[in-house]
Amino acid sequence: MSANKAAFEEGVSYIFRSWTALRLAVEQDWGGVESAAKRDWFMGVIVDYFGQHGKKVDIYEIEDILTQIMGDEFDTILEDDSPYMVAKHLVELYNQCVQGNYTEVERLREKFPSLQAAAASSSAQQDSSEDEYDDDDEEAANGDDMDMDKSTPGPSKREPEIDDDGFQTVRYK
């Protein structure tokens, strides 16, 4: 494997792992229990496509492939411009790697640990809020809150939040 191809594969991995739509699809198992394996396969498809078509690759072709696979494999319809932005980034990365310029791969490599930390932090916050909820459930189940003064009102029910478009915001407890 050439150094250029190895750098390109590494860059593709960083781009895919930082693509919010794909990251959510994998984290939430939108592609089923094999979502992470599908992401890895998806990266391979893109690397192979560039390998077969070289510099003839068009941004819109890549965008179409990204959109198609996200729809077929992750049941995700992307209504933002992220497939185009990812496709453009991939084409730029490929053109740099072919010339032996690994500046973008190095930039992504430096940025990626912070992406991982942010994702882990977000996940940890979600886990801790779930733990707090679980603790409350356990107390109620154990009757630990029964000695609370009966005149104290219970938790107030939140009014539904309606956004500017008229949609109600749904929140977890």
Salt bridges, closest charged atoms under 4 A:
GLU10 OE2 - ARG109 NE 2.70
GLU27 OE2 - ARG23 NE 3.86
ASP40 OD1 - ARG17 NH2 3.58
ASP40 OD1 - ARG39 NE 3.29
GLU73 OE1 - LYS38 NZ 3.53
GLU104 OE2 - HIS89 NE2 2.63
GLU104 OE2 - ARG107 NH2 2.64
GLU161 OE1 - ARG171 NH2 2.99
